[in-house]
Amino acid sequence: MLHTSYIEIDRKALAQNFRFIRDRLGPQVKISSVVKGNAYGHGIETFVPLAEMCGIDHFAVFNTDEAFRIKTIRSENSEIMIMGMIDTPEIKWAIRNDIEFYVFDPARLESAIENAKRLNKKAKVHIELETGMNRTGFDKKSLQLVKNIVSSNLEYLELTGVCTHYAGAESISNYVRVKGQIRKYSTMLREFLNDGLVPKYRHTACSAASMRYPQTVMDMARIGILQYGFWPNRETFIDYLAGREDKSDPLQRVISWKSKIMATKEIKTGEFIGYGTTFLAHKDMRVATIPVGYSHGYSRSLSNLGRVLVHGTRVIVVGVVNMNMMTIDITDVPDAKAGDEVVLIGHQGEFDISVASFSEMSDQLNYEALTRLPAETPRVIVG
Ligand SMILES: *Cc1c(COP(=O)(O)O)cnc(C)c1O
């Protein structure tokens, strides 16, 4: 093993998740597979071809670099959509390569037109509307101007989308705000339609919105976290289960993260383990070092807290997580030795370490813990 840990990507689990999502959205809706953040840590280059095998042919990213990475590995008929940052010099590249991109200010719209004219090729734009997130998007005031510009440049623009994003559809505490956004979108969209500007895709839903507000799905849904087998938060899963007889989780985790024991050591009662004095051996102990630390994406906040699996037993991280290593208590696993498998995320024997168990600190932590997994850790396809 050249690297100190590796990540497994489960093809069968992914196929199951897409079956669930497809079933839920119906056959007509375009699924845009959201693969920003290195496909939520799963690895863009590994994930995109697997998603294509499940029938996915539209991928959403945040920026140009991610679009570039997909372009080199996707199959020819897959589309790419940049939802966030694209710098003016790259707009030409995007148009030339049929990359769709969000437009949320007049300057970007003008730049798209200008480059499209020069290339004699339409720019595929998604007009993003400000409906209450207050991040990016055209607001009501600028709508007339945008419609005028689009209408008079239809030779150079394909209106691929009219879209918006909800400010927290996963939580009922945002209900009023999200409902307001749904109304605003619908009003603003009507203004486009009234002028004969009909987008190819009306799209507003992320994973949470597609589950909790089905009316937000329209022609396309931008699905991130669900495809990887996670609920946006616990509340969304509970909401899904409500009134259902079958209480099992239809989603399956796609990712596992594994390493090996590097060395073992006997520790006497009263000794401290690792840097400083955060862990005092309260008994004679056996510990093992694992060559994974915070530089590999294992958070330092899991010092003296994290759990991993060895020989099908759940054991605890003792002492602080270092940059490249951590120490675990294997007193109760007498056979454990150097070279044995350690599961950081995933299944072993009867036990399971979930990504959520990385910390109880935040509902959103799935997203954060996943995207912190370094790109250089090898991804291996299983299943
Ligand atoms: C990340 C993102 C999504 C996907 O969100 P999930 O909660 O992972 O489904 C959808 N739309 C936009 C604009 C995003 O940035």
The ligand as an SDF file (V2000), in Angstrom:
LIG
                    3D

 15 15  0  0  0  0  0  0  0  0999 V2000
  -24.5500   21.7350   -3.6660 C   0  0  0  0  0  0  0  0  0  0  0  0
  -25.7130   22.2060   -4.4180 C   0  0  0  0  0  0  0  0  0  0  0  0
  -26.7800   21.3450   -4.6940 C   0  0  0  0  0  0  0  0  0  0  0  0
  -26.8710   19.9250   -4.1530 C   0  0  0  0  0  0  0  0  0  0  0  0
  -27.1550   19.9350   -2.7820 O   0  0  0  0  0  0  0  0  0  0  0  0
  -27.5000   18.5680   -2.0180 P   0  0  0  0  0  0  0  0  0  0  0  0
  -28.0310   19.0250   -0.7130 O   0  0  0  0  0  0  0  0  0  0  0  0
  -26.1920   17.8620   -1.8360 O   0  0  0  0  0  0  0  0  0  0  0  0
  -28.4330   17.8240   -2.8480 O   0  0  0  0  0  0  0  0  0  0  0  0
  -27.8190   21.8350   -5.4800 C   0  0  0  0  0  0  0  0  0  0  0  0
  -27.8050   23.0920   -5.9460 N   0  0  0  0  0  0  0  0  0  0  0  0
  -26.7890   23.9560   -5.7140 C   0  0  0  0  0  0  0  0  0  0  0  0
  -26.8390   25.3370   -6.2680 C   0  0  0  0  0  0  0  0  0  0  0  0
  -25.7240   23.5410   -4.9170 C   0  0  0  0  0  0  0  0  0  0  0  0
  -24.7360   24.3930   -4.6680 O   0  0  0  0  0  0  0  0  0  0  0  0
  1  2  1  0
  2  3  1  0
  2 14  2  0
  3  4  1  0
  3 10  2  0
  4  5  1  0
  5  6  1  0
  6  7  2  0
  6  8  1  0
  6  9  1  0
 10 11  1  0
 11 12  2  0
 12 13  1  0
 12 14  1  0
 14 15  1  0
M  END
$$$$
